[in-house]
Amino acid sequence: MDPRIILPLHALNISDIALVGGKCASLGEMIKNLSEAGIRIPSGFAVTTTAYFQFLQLSGLKQLIEEQMASVNFNDLVTLRRAGLKIRQAISNTKFPHELSKEIISAYEALSKEYDQEYTDVAVRSSATAEDLPDASFAGQQETFLNVRGPAALIDAVRNCFASLFTDRAISYRATFGYDHFNIGLSVCVQKMVRSDLGVSGVAFSLDTESGFKDVVVINGSYGLGEMVVQGSVSPDEFIVFKPALLKGYSAIIEKRMGVKDKMMVYGESSDQRTKIIPIEKTHQNSFCLDEGNILLLANWVCKIEQYYSTLKEKWCPMDIEWAVDGLTNELYIVQARPETIHSQKDHKSITSYTIDSAATAGKKLLKGIAVGDKIGAGKVNILFSLDKRITEGIVFKPGDVLVTDMTDPDWEPIMKLAAAIVTNKGGRTCHAAIIAREMGIPAIVGCGNATELLSAGQEITASCAEGDEGIIYDGILPFTEDFINLDELPAIRTPLMLNVASPSLAFRFSNLPAKGVGLAREEFIINNYIKVHPLALLNHKTLQDPALTAEINTLIKGYKNEEDFFITKLAYGVSKIASAFYPNKVIVRFSDFKSNEYYNLLGGKYFEPVEENPMIGWRGASRYYSEKYKPAFALECMAIKKVREEMGLSNVVVMIPFCRTVPELLRVLDVMKEYDLERGVNGLEVYLMAEIPSNIIMAEEFADHIDGFSIGSNDLTQLTLGLDRDSSLVAPLYDERNPAVLKMINMLITAAKKKNVKVGICGQGPSDYPELTRLLVAAGIDSISVTPDAIIKTVYAIHDAEANTRSHQPRVVTAPI
């Protein structure tokens, strides 16, 4: 018998892929080289590809497999399924050669003895030699069997792993990527089970899976065995950790998002039922599955694994990792690690952005879910509940249809590759199906809840993943814009160009743009979309005698310590996502600037907001912060910023005070900030003033004595300089940020700021809309220009044109096929 039939994991390394496949080779590499770093990996052994090829040879199955593979039309699901089924049945019905089974059982008994058990429970995972190659992940293409105990069960599991090399999904996937079916061998990893059936498990990536942003660890997890997360059967909790701050020792969790964890997989009660699915208690459903200690420990391990593999491969090597927490010991383990194969292969020197016309979407939103990728797809709805239904009922899936189903898994790969988009009721953005959709470049919206009920067969829809973490499904086939940019072709500019970023969920996608930070991040967007409740209502709802309001707030704050913790933490997460995307460049965060009518519309706002004749020039901005009526709410904003800067380590955050009418008012705001431990100059905190009122310009030198910079809000400055309501259609023709009076105001401010050696930039809409205004600002000596992301490319050219004449750039418009 060949001595290389069985090899212990600790004897393997990455050079053994041809013998033991990617999964086993990677585990061996980590056990050898990362155990001393404290990373725990369960023991085990590999049944090598030598055993697989001997099994085929001794069983006489190779000829049958060749005949069946020759009969497959890879574009015809029926012939694919027929051939795959015959091959798998033949392998599963073949008696395992005695000498091979003897070697496997002997290794299993030795592993059991290591854990002081007669027969320990093990995970049996396929490890193909084509797995985890640079250009394809082969994620989930072969089978895994959990809670396998005893020699007979182990041999059955190994044989079924061999058979899974010929599942429909694996055959189709290899054909899609051009891999020879007979050059791929299969090894089997036999590894001690971690008792995550009593604990928690999931997956982690050392980058953002949607944008490819390098500086975060994304963790998905749920209760019980990890297959529920991997398969997409639950919508897991998600945690995002910012690497640079983590490695400096900060508590760098920049987002926690609670999933829908209504069921879990646990050990079964017999050899015939190795696992079973049970409901999760309500208290656990409403709690995050990982505590802060394990989140940070896991993120640290992910960073170490990525760093090790990057050194080994002599290039950046982001990782896709499966982990588990043992419920008996609360110890964390890494059970798999493989190179990430999508974003690591992308050319990050070019950008393709997709934008759907907001005017076309009005009144068209049907439902939403979790966005996978950043593309837009459109077509006719084709609802499938199973592959068997497609076969038995003769349903035809046409290229360009939108696949709508309860949940996809890799078995659906032959259909997935034909789809214009994929929409599912269940799943999370790190499940196997999401990975495959991402790899194929197909937009997918998962975890919609009831898409199969709300959508109708044949209905035309547009699935947009281009609007942040949230995927949106619209009625009808809508036009969208596709813009291709090669960043290497952009001209060099001297004037710092920054971004106005509204949505934290889009920040990572914008991180590759040629920007030197964020000139305006609006807190009110985060409050409106992430917190959704008036801060004073949040703090005082128990005194309002409004049971419905209290019930809504109690739902919002589940998973948080209390109402105050909810507001501070959610606001901190929103700010930190933007700040991390552009770290270490400055991110200027404007304190909340809702008008009273806008605050009124927040949950509970009616109890705390006055009715003003003209909210635009009423109780807004700075005048709220020191008011005894609003001060407790502003305190929460200050504490959130402090948390971002000092606990999360994002010291690049600069705060900006909006709509501050007088110098004494500015001083009162600074005093309130100091009262809540947010003091200008302490720990490097800079404070900017939004220059948007004529008094800010006229008194610029006096304001400059108490701040670090001005940022021109050209929207309000135009309104108040010209004395018109920018929301009124009656005077709309007079509203123009290029008006000579407005330009004179801007020039006055730049002159005063330079005299006082204070920075001055602009963050209003003007430069985004008018390249000629950008040229005037550059000529006047502006220190920075901040524009919306859609305007950044044309602004680069406008700045360059002002610095040294050049052309302008226009995106090309692509209309979705009708």
KEKOLSE-711873 format. One record per residue (C-alpha): x, z, y. Coordinates in steps of 0.05 Angstrom, whole numbers. Example, Ala and Ser with C-alpha at 12.3 -4.5 7.8 and 13.67 -1.06 7.14 Angstrom:
BEGIN
       X       Z       Y
     246     156     -90
     273     143     -21
END
This chain:
BEGIN
       X       Z       Y
       0       0       0
      26     -18      69
      51      46     103
      20      22     168
     -52      29     144
     -60      96     179
     -22     120     240
     -32     186     279
     -52     176     352
       8     216     376
      55     165     343
      27     106     382
      42      75     449
      17      17     491
      63     -32     454
      22     -22     391
     -40     -59     415
     -33    -115     363
     -33     -62     308
     -84     -11     334
    -122     -44     391
    -126     -24     463
    -165      41     454
    -119      73     403
     -56      49     437
     -78      78     503
     -96     145     473
     -28     149     439
       7     131     503
     -29     187     540
     -19     240     485
      56     225     485
      66     223     560
      11     261     596
      -2     322     553
      53     360     589
      15     346     654
     -42     388     626
     -87     330     607
    -125     347     543
    -138     292     492
    -169     306     424
    -126     292     363
    -140     236     315
    -113     176     278
    -119     101     277
    -142      58     219
     -99      -2     237
    -113     -77     240
     -72     -82     176
    -128     -45     141
    -180     -92     172
    -145    -155     151
    -133    -126      81
    -207    -109      77
    -226    -182      92
    -174    -209      43
    -192    -163     -15
    -267    -172      -4
    -264    -248       0
    -305    -248      64
    -261    -293     107
    -290    -359      81
    -361    -335      93
    -344    -315     164
    -312    -382     179
    -372    -420     152
    -421    -379     193
    -381    -384     257
    -378    -459     249
    -454    -461     248
    -463    -426     315
    -488    -461     377
    -465    -411     430
    -519    -432     478
    -574    -420     426
    -590    -347     415
    -626    -361     349
    -566    -392     313
    -521    -338     343
    -565    -282     317
    -573    -314     249
    -498    -323     238
    -481    -254     265
    -532    -220     221
    -506    -254     158
    -434    -234     172
    -451    -162     188
    -495    -155     127
    -440    -183      83
    -388    -134     111
    -435     -74     107
    -454     -90      34
    -382     -98      12
    -351     -41     -28
    -293     -10       9
    -227     -21     -30
    -207      44     -64
    -135      46     -39
    -156      36      33
    -210      89      29
    -162     138      -3
    -113     131      55
    -168     141     107
    -197     202      72
    -128     234      65
    -115     226     140
    -185     255     154
    -172     316     111
    -106     328     148
    -142     324     215
    -196     372     191
    -142     422     169
    -112     418     240
    -178     447     265
    -184     497     207
    -245     462     178
    -259     431     110
    -290     370     143
    -290     367     218
    -338     325     259
    -305     262     288
    -321     204     333
    -307     137     300
    -294      83     352
    -277       9     345
    -212     -11     377
    -204     -87     379
    -138    -121     394
    -172    -162     450
    -199    -100     485
    -178     -81     555
    -138    -144     570
    -123    -160     643
    -178    -212     649
    -234    -182     607
    -256    -112     590
    -294    -126     525
    -331     -62     545
    -379     -39     491
    -371    -101     449
    -359     -62     385
    -393       0     357
    -380      75     364
    -407     127     316
    -411     200     337
    -415     265     298
    -389     235     233
    -375     288     181
    -349     281     110
    -310     227      72
    -370     184      52
    -398     183     122
    -330     167     151
    -319     107     105
    -388      80     122
    -372      87     196
    -306      50     189
    -339      -7     151
    -393     -12     204
    -340     -14     258
    -309     -74     221
    -378    -106     219
    -388     -95     294
    -333    -144     309
    -387    -195     295
    -446    -168     334
    -483    -222     374
    -455    -194     439
    -383    -194     413
    -387    -265     386
    -418    -291     450
    -370    -253     495
    -309    -280     459
    -337    -350     464
    -351    -341     539
    -279    -320     553
    -246    -368     504
    -218    -319     452
    -206    -342     380
    -252    -303     333
    -199    -301     278
    -139    -280     321
    -173    -215     339
    -164    -156     293
    -202     -91     292
    -172     -21     288
    -214      42     284
    -201     106     323
    -220     169     286
    -218     226     337
    -240     299     336
    -308     306     370
    -312     345     435
    -375     388     433
    -404     354     495
    -471     356     460
    -471     427     486
    -437     407     550
    -428     347     596
    -396     278     590
    -390     212     626
    -344     161     655
    -296     158     714
    -262     102     752
    -200     107     795
    -231      60     847
    -300      45     875
    -333       1     823
    -372     -40     874
    -322     -53     930
    -255     -43     894
    -235       9     947
    -172      40     919
    -173     110     949
    -230     143     911
    -246     168     842
    -318     154     822
    -346     201     768
    -413     192     732
    -438     246     686
    -498     275     650
    -513     329     598
    -499     317     525
    -459     263     489
    -432     207     532
    -468     149     500
    -529     161     545
    -487     147     607
    -448      90     576
    -510      56     551
    -548      66     616
    -603     106     583
    -602     157     640
    -585     151     714
    -526     199     717
    -502     245     772
    -448     213     814
    -389     246     848
    -338     211     893
    -270     243     908
    -222     219     962
    -153     212     930
    -105     221     990
    -138     287    1010
    -144     310     937
     -70     301     926
     -57     343     988
     -97     400     957
    -163     392     995
    -232     399     965
    -240     324     974
    -310     312     944
    -339     263     994
    -405     251     959
    -450     282     906
    -512     243     887
    -562     272     837
    -586     225     783
    -648     224     739
    -625     263     678
    -688     272     637
    -658     267     566
    -594     279     529
    -561     260     463
    -541     318     418
    -519     328     345
    -571     310     293
    -591     355     236
    -569     313     176
    -521     259     153
    -578     209     160
    -589     229     232
    -520     242     263
    -548     245     334
    -616     253     366
    -645     250     436
    -680     310     466
    -710     325     535
    -669     362     587
    -697     426     617
    -724     420     689
    -673     469     716
    -616     426     690
    -649     362     714
    -649     391     784
    -576     415     781
    -512     376     785
    -481     370     716
    -409     386     739
    -385     444     781
    -334     433     836
    -276     459     794
    -286     407     739
    -300     351     789
    -233     363     823
    -196     374     757
    -223     310     728
    -206     271     792
    -135     299     790
    -128     276     717
    -155     207     735
    -104     201     790
     -47     221     743
     -70     172     690
     -74     116     742
      -6     133     770
      25     134     700
      -4      66     680
      14      35     747
      87      57     737
      85      33     665
      59     -36     684
      99     -40     749
      36     -56     789
     -28     -22     811
     -69      -7     749
    -137      24     764
    -168      58     704
    -236      63     669
    -240     131     634
    -289     167     589
    -288     243     591
    -325     302     561
    -332     377     574
    -337     420     511
    -398     464     518
    -368     519     474
    -303     527     514
    -319     493     581
    -254     454     571
    -248     383     598
    -222     327     554
    -204     253     563
    -232     214     504
    -216     143     526
    -178     107     580
    -171      32     593
    -148     -12     651
    -204     -33     698
    -209    -109     693
    -252    -133     751
    -228    -110     820
    -156    -104     797
    -156    -180     786
    -189    -198     852
    -154    -230     911
    -163    -178     965
    -132    -224    1017
    -197    -262    1020
    -268    -238    1035
    -334    -267    1014
    -392    -232    1048
    -466    -241    1037
    -518    -228    1089
    -593    -234    1082
    -633    -252    1144
    -668    -188    1167
    -724    -228    1200
    -739    -263    1134
    -744    -196    1097
    -797    -165    1142
    -854    -140    1098
    -823    -170    1036
    -791    -108    1003
    -819     -96     934
    -775     -42     904
    -705     -15     903
    -652      11     856
    -576      18     849
    -536     -42     871
    -484     -70     822
    -437    -118     859
    -448    -143     929
    -480    -211     918
    -550    -239     927
    -589    -275     872
    -657    -308     872
    -703    -340     820
    -766    -331     778
    -779    -266     742
    -771    -267     667
    -793    -200     637
    -763    -183     569
    -770    -117     532
    -727    -135     472
    -688    -193     444
    -734    -194     384
    -794    -207     430
    -759    -267     458
    -749    -295     388
    -816    -278     358
    -859    -298     417
    -820    -360     435
    -805    -337     506
    -754    -383     538
    -702    -355     585
    -679    -410     631
    -613    -412     670
    -628    -385     739
    -684    -338     718
    -682    -265     741
    -677    -220     679
    -724    -161     687
    -723    -109     631
    -725     -35     616
    -651     -31     604
    -597     -81     587
    -540     -67     541
    -482    -111     519
    -525    -142     464
    -560    -179     520
    -496    -214     542
    -518    -284     518
    -579    -279     564
    -545    -241     620
    -496    -298     632
    -554    -345     645
    -588    -301     696
    -588    -309     771
    -596    -234     776
    -612    -174     732
    -664    -120     747
    -674     -59     703
    -716       4     701
    -660      48     676
    -584      53     680
    -528      72     727
    -474      32     761
    -421      50     709
    -459      35     645
    -433     -20     599
    -485     -70     621
    -467     -60     695
    -393     -71     678
    -410    -136     643
    -455    -160     700
    -400    -144     750
    -349    -180     708
    -392    -242     704
    -405    -240     779
    -480    -232     770
    -518    -187     819
    -554    -131     784
    -602     -77     809
    -608     -20     759
    -648      44     756
    -709      16     792
    -757      59     752
    -816      13     743
    -792     -59     757
    -826     -85     693
    -893     -59     719
    -887     -80     792
    -860    -150     781
    -898    -207     747
    -872    -261     701
    -858    -324     740
    -858    -288     808
    -804    -313     855
    -759    -257     881
    -693    -246     915
    -647    -190     891
    -599    -166     944
    -539    -123     929
    -509    -138     997
    -540     -80    1035
    -499     -21    1010
    -507      24     949
    -581       9     949
    -603     -56     916
    -667     -85     945
    -716    -134     912
    -755    -179     960
    -816    -221     948
    -800    -295     950
    -736    -335     951
    -703    -319    1017
    -645    -353    1053
    -579    -316    1059
    -511    -327    1092
    -446    -331    1053
    -381    -326    1092
    -313    -341    1063
    -252    -316    1100
    -178    -319    1082
    -148    -259    1118
     -79    -289    1116
    -104    -345    1161
    -128    -299    1216
     -84    -298    1279
     -45    -236    1298
     -74    -196    1357
     -46    -139    1399
    -111    -107    1422
    -135     -57    1369
    -200     -81    1338
    -246     -28    1308
    -314     -29    1273
    -382      -1    1290
    -406      26    1222
    -477      51    1214
    -485      60    1139
    -437     103    1098
    -458      64    1036
    -426       1    1065
    -362      33    1090
    -319      20    1028
    -338     -54    1030
    -314     -58    1102
    -247     -25    1087
    -213     -92    1073
    -233    -121    1140
    -177    -128    1192
    -198     -66    1232
    -158      -8    1259
    -211      44    1247
    -282      58    1269
    -300      58    1342
    -371      83    1331
    -403     119    1272
    -473     143    1290
    -495     210    1261
    -568     193    1272
    -565     138    1220
    -540     189    1169
    -593     240    1189
    -648     189    1187
    -630     157    1120
    -594     212    1082
    -625     277    1108
    -693     251    1130
    -718     316    1159
    -715     345    1230
    -659     398    1230
    -703     450    1264
    -759     437    1213
    -708     446    1158
    -686     513    1187
    -756     538    1204
    -805     506    1155
    -823     572    1122
    -853     597    1188
    -895     535    1201
    -951     547    1151
    -946     475    1126
    -944     476    1050
    -936     401    1044
    -875     402    1090
    -844     460    1052
    -855     424     986
    -821     361    1012
    -762     401    1038
    -755     439     973
    -751     373     937
    -698     347     984
    -653     408     979
    -651     414     903
    -579     421     879
    -558     454     945
    -550     528     961
    -602     529    1017
    -629     488    1075
    -568     497    1119
    -521     478    1062
    -562     415    1049
    -558     390    1121
    -484     407    1131
    -463     378    1064
    -505     314    1068
    -481     300    1139
    -409     315    1118
    -415     267    1059
    -440     211    1104
    -385     221    1155
    -331     230    1102
    -348     165    1066
    -337     127    1131
    -275     167    1149
    -244     158    1080
    -255      83    1081
    -210      75    1142
    -163     134    1133
    -114     149    1167
    -140     106    1225
    -186     140    1275
    -260     144    1260
    -300     162    1322
    -363     199    1302
    -417     205    1355
    -458     268    1354
    -533     255    1344
    -566     215    1399
    -639     211    1378
    -690     206    1433
    -749     255    1429
    -796     200    1402
    -746     184    1347
    -736     257    1328
    -812     264    1327
    -816     214    1270
    -770     254    1225
    -802     299    1173
    -828     360    1211
    -808     332    1279
    -877     338    1308
    -869     414    1311
    -807     412    1354
    -808     351    1399
    -840     343    1467
    -879     281    1487
    -839     248    1543
    -860     192    1589
    -792     159    1583
    -751     186    1524
    -695     136    1539
    -674     177    1599
    -702     244    1576
    -680     299    1529
    -625     266    1491
    -550     271    1477
    -511     326    1510
    -571     359    1543
    -596     380    1474
    -532     411    1448
    -530     471    1495
    -606     479    1499
    -629     543    1466
    -685     502    1435
    -638     455    1399
    -572     493    1395
    -583     518    1323
    -589     445    1300
    -527     424    1338
    -490     482    1305
    -502     447    1237
    -471     383    1264
    -409     422    1287
    -403     456    1219
    -409     389    1183
    -352     359    1225
    -310     421    1212
    -323     414    1137
    -301     341    1138
    -237     354    1177
    -214     420    1149
    -244     426    1079
    -244     353    1059
    -179     337    1094
    -204     279    1136
    -169     297    1201
    -176     226    1227
    -247     242    1250
    -255     242    1326
    -320     268    1356
    -357     234    1414
    -408     264    1461
    -463     216    1482
    -507     214    1544
    -470     267    1583
    -493     265    1655
    -447     313    1692
    -379     346    1685
    -410     416    1682
    -454     391    1625
    -393     367    1588
    -361     435    1596
    -423     470    1569
    -422     425    1507
    -348     439    1495
    -363     514    1500
    -418     508    1447
    -371     468    1401
    -319     523    1409
    -372     575    1392
    -380     540    1325
    -305     534    1312
    -298     462    1334
    -249     464    1391
    -214     406    1425
    -140     407    1409
    -145     456    1352
    -121     423    1287
    -112     359    1326
    -186     350    1343
    -198     297    1396
    -262     292    1437
    -286     227    1467
    -341     215    1518
    -391     159    1512
    -387     123    1579
    -457      97    1587
    -484     128    1651
    -462     106    1721
    -442     178    1735
    -391     173    1678
    -358     116    1716
    -363     145    1786
    -335     212    1763
    -288     184    1710
    -226     219    1735
    -262     286    1734
    -289     275    1664
    -220     252    1641
    -191     321    1653
    -231     349    1594
    -230     293    1542
    -182     250    1502
    -217     183    1512
    -276     143    1536
    -317      94    1495
    -361      48    1535
    -433      44    1511
    -449     -23    1542
    -522     -21    1520
    -543      39    1560
    -492      25    1615
    -525     -43    1627
    -595     -11    1626
    -577      44    1676
    -534       1    1721
    -588     -51    1729
    -645       0    1728
    -685     -32    1672
    -715     -11    1606
    -678     -49    1552
    -738     -40    1505
    -785     -75    1554
    -799    -148    1541
    -824    -155    1613
    -753    -147    1642
    -715    -171    1581
    -689    -235    1617
    -652    -190    1667
    -616    -151    1613
    -545    -180    1606
    -482    -141    1592
    -443    -196    1628
    -477    -181    1694
    -425    -175    1749
    -448    -104    1766
    -437     -82    1694
    -369    -116    1691
    -349     -82    1756
    -369     -14    1726
    -326     -28    1664
    -266     -48    1707
    -274      15    1749
    -272      58    1686
    -212      23    1656
    -174      33    1722
    -192     106    1726
    -176     120    1653
    -108      88    1658
     -93     128    1721
    -108     192    1682
     -72     167    1620
    -135     171    1578
    -154     119    1526
    -214      74    1539
    -249      29    1489
    -316      -4    1481
    -366       4    1425
    -430     -26    1454
    -463     -88    1427
    -436    -134    1481
    -369    -155    1449
    -405    -168    1383
    -453    -217    1417
    -410    -248    1471
    -339    -271    1455
    -331    -287    1530
    -341    -213    1545
    -286    -196    1496
    -239    -242    1533
    -256    -207    1599
    -243    -139    1568
    -175    -159    1541
    -156    -186    1609
    -177    -120    1641
    -131     -82    1594
    -181     -48    1548
    -147      -3    1496
    -192     -21    1438
    -254     -62    1422
    -304     -41    1369
    -355     -90    1341
    -405     -96    1284
    -375    -120    1217
    -411    -187    1221
    -376    -202    1287
    -305    -181    1269
    -278    -249    1251
    -303    -285    1313
    -278    -226    1354
    -208    -233    1325
    -208    -305    1350
    -238    -284    1417
    -183    -232    1427
    -130    -281    1406
    -160    -332    1452
    -153    -282    1509
     -82    -266    1488
     -62    -337    1470
    -115    -393    1466
    -142    -411    1397
    -205    -435    1362
    -267    -396    1342
    -293    -386    1272
    -364    -395    1248
    -391    -375    1179
    -426    -428    1138
    -498    -416    1119
    -519    -422    1047
    -593    -426    1032
    -616    -400     964
    -644    -456     921
    -719    -462     922
END
